[in-house]
Amino acid sequence: MKDWPSVALGDIFEIARGGSPRPIQNFLTEEPDGVNWVMIGDASDSSKYITHTKKRILKTGVKNSRMVYPGDFLLTNSMSFGHPYIMKTSGCIHDGWLVLSNKKGVIDQDYFYHLLGSDL
C-alpha cells in the first residue's frame, strides 16, 4: 500500500447531491414505466446494496432530480449520516442523498464501501 498514491475522492468520483421535483406528491406514480424513486427507507442498515424501491416518479420529474445507476455509491446526508450503499438498480435520488459515480471505471467496490463507511 505504500506505493499507492493518495488522491482526492473528486479525482475518482463525480460527487453530487440529489434533488426532488416539487411538490413530490404530484410526481409519484404507480405506473410500471415510472422511474424508481430511491428513498432513505429503501436502504437497510444491515445491507450494503439498494436493490429496489418502494415508489416511482413520473419521467417528467427526472429533470428535477438526479439519476443514479448500478455501481454508484450513495451516502445519506440525513438519518444515519454517511452510511454508504451500493446501487444495484437505477433510479432518482432526492436531496437526502449524495451520489459518488465512478469517473475512472476502475475501483474496488468492496474497498471503497468499507472506506466510505469507516471513521476515516
Phi and psi in degrees as a GROMACS rama.xvg file:
@    title "Ramachandran Plot"
@    xaxis  label "Phi"
@    yaxis  label "Psi"
@TYPE xy
-65.5856  -20.2182  LYS-2
-90.1184  -3.82071  ASP-3
-79.7385  131.201  TRP-4
-74.8349  149  PRO-5
-89.7213  130.435  SER-6
-135.279  157.23  VAL-7
-72.6443  146.973  ALA-8
-56.1945  -33.9929  LEU-9
-65.6862  -16.6885  GLY-10
-78.6762  -23.1723  ASP-11
-104.159  -36.3831  ILE-12
-119.496  148.863  PHE-13
-86.4865  124.42  GLU-14
-113.056  127.628  ILE-15
-147.66  157.457  ALA-16
-98.1032  148.961  ARG-17
-71.8539  179.258  GLY-18
-154.325  160.29  GLY-19
-126.411  136.241  SER-20
-69.3417  141.78  PRO-21
-121.405  143.44  ARG-22
-72.0688  139.26  PRO-23
-58.5604  -32.7658  ILE-24
-58.0294  -29.2584  GLN-25
-76.6196  -10.6536  ASN-26
-112.75  -8.75248  PHE-27
-72.018  143.256  LEU-28
-144.918  154.856  THR-29
-106.191  5.37647  GLU-30
-68.4509  140.551  GLU-31
-65.0346  -20.454  PRO-32
-90.3846  6.97491  ASP-33
-67.9192  164.241  GLY-34
-94.8442  134.285  VAL-35
-52.5507  135.863  ASN-36
-113.13  105.53  TRP-37
-83.2018  114.553  VAL-38
-108.764  160.32  MET-39
-55.9827  -37.1732  ILE-40
-65.3822  -14.7568  GLY-41
-79.4583  -11.6129  ASP-42
-100.503  142.842  ALA-43
-116.439  136.556  SER-44
-61.3419  -20.8006  ASP-45
-92.2578  0.456272  SER-46
-124.293  148.67  SER-47
-97.9985  -2.1524  LYS-48
-117.104  148.79  TYR-49
-110.16  116.253  ILE-50
-107.985  -19.834  THR-51
-158.44  168.191  HIS-52
-127.193  156.53  THR-53
-86.8596  -24.2877  LYS-54
-126.684  163.461  LYS-55
-134.106  156.44  ARG-56
-117.714  160.604  ILE-57
-64.9592  149.919  LEU-58
-59.0927  -28.2538  LYS-59
-68.0461  -17.6959  THR-60
-82.2798  -13.673  GLY-61
-60.9527  -37.4742  VAL-62
-64.8994  -18.7505  LYS-63
-105.43  14.9343  ASN-64
-131.338  -160.967  SER-65
-135.564  126.917  ARG-66
-77.6443  142.62  MET-67
-127.869  157.001  VAL-68
-134.78  161.838  TYR-69
-53.2644  135.577  PRO-70
97.1279  -19.4113  GLY-71
-68.8432  148.157  ASP-72
-95.8446  136.556  PHE-73
-114.271  138.527  LEU-74
-123.615  135.382  LEU-75
-77.2442  141.711  THR-76
-114.457  17.9594  ASN-77
-147.999  -177.436  SER-78
56.4208  -120.899  MET-79
-85.8506  82.3613  SER-80
-48.4023  127.943  PHE-81
82.6196  -2.99621  GLY-82
-62.4307  125.774  HIS-83
-87.3654  149.182  PRO-84
-137.375  150.824  TYR-85
-109.418  128.282  ILE-86
-73.3363  134.269  MET-87
-116.531  7.30481  LYS-88
-145.177  176.249  THR-89
-110.064  164.594  SER-90
166.675  -168.857  GLY-91
-111.897  147.705  CYS-92
-119.187  148.897  ILE-93
-91.5098  -177.628  HIS-94
-76.3238  5.81712  ASP-95
-86.1002  1.00365  GLY-96
-122.035  151.084  TRP-97
-114.38  142.808  LEU-98
-116.51  138.487  VAL-99
-117.108  109.181  LEU-100
-103.336  128.889  SER-101
-65.3725  115.977  ASN-102
-83.498  -34.1012  LYS-103
-88.7455  -22.3895  LYS-104
84.469  -5.25118  GLY-105
-132.301  93.5926  VAL-106
-138.79  160.329  ILE-107
-96.0964  106.557  ASP-108
-58.575  -42.0108  GLN-109
-63.344  -41.6872  ASP-110
-59.349  -50.5883  TYR-111
-68.1878  -33.5472  PHE-112
-57.8794  -49.3022  TYR-113
-69.6142  -38.0771  HIS-114
-63.2361  -47.4801  LEU-115
-65.5526  -27.8591  LEU-116
-90.7619  -1.71921  GLY-117
-84.864  170.109  SER-118
-70.8733  -13.521  ASP-119
